[in-house]
Amino acid sequence: MKILVFSDSHGYPENACHVLRRIGGKMDMVFHLGDHDTDAIALQREFPCLPFHFVKGNNDYLPDTPLNKLVRAGGKTLLLCHGHKQQVHYNPNTIGYWAEEQGADVVLFGHTHIPFSDSNGRVMLFNPGSISLPRDGGPPTFGILTIENGRIEGAIMEYWGEKPFHRKVR
């Protein structure tokens, strides 16, 4: 199972749309982790064949968008959130403990606009960075989660427009 993960599009969904056009057909599911839920809705309308799951970020105000969402995929429990309520800027361990309490195998979050992946604890922590407004001086990024044979692997991918995508090594 392959899951495409976006975060922090902030009203600029063009990069995410381009990624979906190029590799969406190879994905089983799409996650958008907030800021802006309206971008996630627009992408979902443009790509109706893909199952979409999205959550509310700190800049989202639609009343029906959930703050958190548990999704079962490939035999694993994935916890989606934006991360602002878990104060991910200060300490990633906090979100890891919270996700463990929720029974998650992976917690996916955004908010920082900086990609991050850590699978050393009981819960994998995965932040795809920002598809539109990166803060680490690099290009926009997105994530691909692969779940096979009970194993989860997260890849941070760099978005370079028309050029091929590159896996970001961290």
C-alpha positions as CSV (number, residue, x, y, z in Angstrom):
1,M,0.0,0.0,0.0
2,K,1.3,3.5,-0.9
3,I,0.0,6.7,0.6
4,L,0.8,10.2,-0.6
5,V,1.1,12.7,2.2
6,F,0.8,16.5,1.9
7,S,0.8,19.3,4.4
8,D,0.8,23.0,4.6
9,S,-0.4,24.0,1.1
10,H,-1.7,27.3,2.5
11,G,-4.0,28.1,-0.4
12,Y,-1.4,27.2,-3.1
13,P,-2.5,23.6,-4.1
14,E,-0.8,23.7,-7.5
15,N,2.3,21.8,-6.5
16,A,0.2,19.1,-4.8
17,C,-2.0,18.9,-7.9
18,H,1.1,18.5,-10.1
19,V,2.3,15.6,-7.9
20,L,-1.1,13.9,-8.0
21,R,-1.1,14.2,-11.8
22,R,2.3,12.6,-12.1
23,I,2.1,9.8,-9.5
24,G,-1.5,9.8,-8.1
25,G,-2.3,6.7,-10.1
26,K,0.3,4.7,-8.3
27,M,-1.1,5.7,-4.9
28,D,-3.8,3.9,-2.9
29,M,-4.7,6.9,-0.7
30,V,-3.9,10.6,-0.1
31,F,-3.6,12.4,3.2
32,H,-3.6,16.2,3.7
33,L,-2.5,17.3,7.2
34,G,-3.9,20.8,7.3
35,D,-3.4,24.3,6.5
36,H,-5.6,24.5,4.2
37,D,-8.5,22.0,4.4
38,T,-10.1,23.8,1.4
39,D,-7.1,22.8,-0.7
40,A,-7.6,19.2,0.3
41,I,-11.3,19.4,-0.7
42,A,-10.4,21.0,-4.1
43,L,-7.8,18.2,-4.7
44,Q,-10.3,15.6,-3.7
45,R,-12.8,17.0,-6.2
46,E,-10.1,17.0,-9.0
47,F,-9.0,13.4,-8.2
48,P,-12.2,11.6,-7.2
49,C,-10.8,8.1,-7.8
50,L,-8.4,8.4,-4.9
51,P,-9.5,8.0,-1.2
52,F,-8.7,11.3,0.6
53,H,-8.3,11.9,4.3
54,F,-7.6,15.3,5.7
55,V,-7.6,17.1,9.0
56,K,-7.8,20.7,10.2
57,G,-4.7,22.9,10.7
58,N,-4.3,26.0,12.8
59,N,-5.4,28.1,9.7
60,D,-8.5,26.1,8.9
61,Y,-12.0,27.1,9.9
62,L,-14.4,24.7,8.2
63,P,-16.6,23.3,11.0
64,D,-16.8,19.7,9.7
65,T,-13.1,19.1,9.3
66,P,-11.8,17.0,12.2
67,L,-8.7,18.0,14.2
68,N,-7.5,14.4,14.3
69,K,-8.3,11.3,12.4
70,L,-7.4,7.6,12.9
71,V,-7.2,5.7,9.6
72,R,-6.6,1.9,9.3
73,A,-4.4,1.1,6.2
74,G,-2.4,-2.0,5.4
75,G,-3.1,-3.5,8.8
76,K,-1.7,-0.4,10.6
77,T,-3.3,2.4,12.6
78,L,-2.3,5.9,11.3
79,L,-3.1,9.0,13.3
80,L,-3.5,12.2,11.2
81,C,-3.2,15.6,12.8
82,H,-1.7,19.0,12.0
83,G,0.5,19.0,15.2
84,H,-0.2,22.5,16.4
85,K,-2.3,21.2,19.4
86,Q,0.6,18.8,20.3
87,Q,3.2,21.7,20.2
88,V,5.4,19.9,17.6
89,H,7.7,23.0,17.4
90,Y,9.0,22.4,20.9
91,N,9.4,18.6,21.3
92,P,8.5,15.8,18.9
93,N,8.4,13.3,21.8
94,T,5.1,14.9,23.0
95,I,3.3,14.0,19.8
96,G,4.8,10.5,19.9
97,Y,3.5,9.9,23.4
98,W,0.1,11.2,22.5
99,A,-0.1,9.0,19.4
100,E,0.9,6.0,21.5
101,E,-2.0,6.7,23.9
102,Q,-4.3,6.7,20.8
103,G,-3.0,3.3,19.8
104,A,-1.3,4.5,16.6
105,D,1.5,2.9,14.8
106,V,2.3,6.1,13.0
107,V,1.5,9.8,13.6
108,L,1.5,12.1,10.6
109,F,1.7,15.8,11.2
110,G,2.7,19.1,9.6
111,H,2.7,22.6,11.1
112,T,6.5,23.1,11.2
113,H,6.9,23.2,7.3
114,I,10.1,21.2,7.9
115,P,10.2,17.5,6.9
116,F,10.9,15.0,9.7
117,S,10.8,11.2,9.9
118,D,11.7,9.1,12.9
119,S,11.0,5.4,13.3
120,N,13.2,4.7,16.3
121,G,10.4,4.9,18.9
122,R,7.3,2.8,19.5
123,V,5.4,5.1,17.2
124,M,6.8,6.3,13.8
125,L,6.7,10.2,13.6
126,F,6.3,11.5,10.0
127,N,6.1,15.1,8.9
128,P,6.2,15.6,5.0
129,G,7.2,19.3,5.3
130,S,5.3,21.8,3.2
131,I,4.3,21.2,-0.4
132,S,4.0,25.0,-1.0
133,L,5.9,27.1,1.6
134,P,9.0,25.3,3.0
135,R,10.9,26.9,5.9
136,D,14.2,25.0,5.9
137,G,15.7,26.7,2.8
138,G,15.1,23.7,0.6
139,P,12.5,22.9,-2.0
140,P,8.8,22.1,-1.3
141,T,8.4,18.5,0.0
142,F,5.8,15.8,0.3
143,G,5.8,12.3,1.7
144,I,5.2,8.7,0.6
145,L,4.3,6.1,3.2
146,T,4.7,2.5,2.1
147,I,3.2,-0.3,4.1
148,E,4.2,-3.8,3.1
149,N,4.4,-7.1,5.0
150,G,3.7,-5.3,8.3
151,R,6.5,-2.8,7.8
152,I,6.1,1.0,7.4
153,E,8.6,3.1,5.5
154,G,8.4,6.8,5.1
155,A,10.1,8.7,2.3
156,I,10.4,12.5,2.1
157,M,10.3,13.6,-1.5
158,E,11.5,16.9,-2.9
159,Y,9.3,18.7,-5.4
160,W,11.2,20.3,-8.3
161,G,8.4,21.2,-10.6
162,E,8.7,19.5,-14.0
163,K,11.9,17.8,-13.0
164,P,11.9,14.3,-11.5
165,F,11.2,14.0,-7.8
166,H,14.1,13.3,-5.5
167,R,14.1,11.4,-2.2
168,K,15.4,13.6,0.6
169,V,17.9,11.8,2.7
170,R,17.8,12.8,6.4
